[in-house]
Amino acid sequence: MFHGVRALDPPSAVVLRTAAARVPRAVSGLAARTAGAVPCIGDGSNHWALVHVDDIAELYVLALNAPAGSVYAGVSGQNPPLTYVTRALGQAAGCPGRIDSLTLEEAVQRMGPIAEAFALDQQFSGAKARRELGWTPTRLDALAELAQG
């Protein structure tokens, strides 16, 4: 679920691996189009690394001054289980509590290969970016924001 940005000259590149800043809106839209329920792949115990897009924008600016060859994870430290994410998305989609449990195979058939990324257990830390770049994510209530749509 990481989206990496890499310069053309790897020895002088700085790599940012960001969490799903935009994916929840895409999933929320998908939920609205499926029989009034939010899809949940597996038992929902896998975690999603979340980060607000505005916090990621701030990290990109800070990374402009990072040493060449640096690699940072752009994650806010919010790694809720998928069951919590699907509940919040259900609120936003107007179908609270309506979850469509899918096997990975069913999800791949319905969503395509992106389903495999949604099924990953993602627990990452942005501690290095905080320590070395002074990055401080401030939008730290992802589930409440997702529930609002």
N, C-alpha and C positions, 0 to 999 in steps of 0.2 A: 504494500500500500504506500510505500515510499515513492515519492516523485523526486528524482535527482536532477540537479542542474549542474552541468559540467562545462567548463570552457574548452575551447578547441585545443589548447596547448596544455596537456595534463600536468607537466612539471610546475606550471605557474597557476594551476587552477585551485579554486576553493570549491568544495562540494557541499551543498546543502541537501540533506535528505529530509524532506518535510512529511509530516503526517497528513491525514485526510482533512485538508482545510475546506475543500469544496464537495467532497463526496457525500456528506450527509444531506445536502440539498438535493443532490441527484437521487439518492435513495428515497427521500421524502416524496419527490415527484413520482418515482416508480410506485411507491405505496399507494398514492392517490389513484394510479391507473390500474392497480390490481384489485380485484374484488373487494375493495374496502378494508384491506388488511395489509400490515407491514410484513414483508418477507424477513424471516430469520433463518439463517443457514445453520443447521445443526441444533445443538441444545442451547446455543446462545452464551456459552461460558467463555468463549474466546473474547479477547479484549481488543478494543480499537484505540489507537493512539490518536488523540484529537488535538487540534490547535486552531485558533481563530485566524482567519486570513489576514486580519490587520496586524496580529502579532508576527506572523510570518513576514509580512512586508517590512516590519521593523528589523527583523533578523537579516533580511537581504541587504538592507542599508548598512547594518553593522558589519556584515561579511565583506563588504567592499574593502575594508581595512585589515582583513585577516591575513595571516601569513600564508604564502603560497603552499599548496599541498595540504591545507587544513581540511578536515571533514567534520561537519557538525550535523547533529540531529535536530531538526526544527520541530520539537514536540513540547507541549506545555506541561507534561506530567499527568495529564488527565488520560487515564487508560481504563475507561469503564467497560464492564462486560457488555457484549452485544445485546443481551436482554434489556439492559437499561437504555441503550441507544434506541432499540426498537420501540420501547414504551414511549420514549420522548417523541420519536418520529410519528407514532400513532396519534399522539395528542395533536401534533402539527397538521397531520393529514385528515383530522376529523374522524378518526376511527380508533379512539382510545381503547386499549386492551385487546384489540383484534390483531392477532399475530398469525401469520401463515408460516408454519414450520416446514422447512424444506431440507431434503438431503442435499449434499453437495452436487450430486448428479442432477437432481431436479433444478437446482439453482443455476447450474451451468446451462442447462437446456433453456431456461427462462431468461437468464440475464446475459449469457455468453461467458467468455473467459474471465471477465472482471469478478465473477462470483468467487473464483478461487482466491482472489485478493481479499474480498470481504470475509472469507472464512478463516483467514490467518489470525493467530493469536499475536497481537502487537503490544508489547510492553517495552517502551523505550524511554530514555531520559535525555533531556536537553541540558543536562548539567554542564557539559563541556562548553556549550555556547553561552551559558550564563556566566561561567567562571572566566572564560577567555575573552568574550566579547562584551560582557556586561548586559547581555540580553535578559530582559525581564518581561515575560508574558504577563499581561494584566487582565485578560478576558478569560477568567478561569471557571465559568459556570456553563460549560458546553451543553450539559443536559437540559438546563433551563432554557438556553437559547434555542436548542433544537426543538423543544416542546412548543415554543412560540412560533416556530416556522420561519 
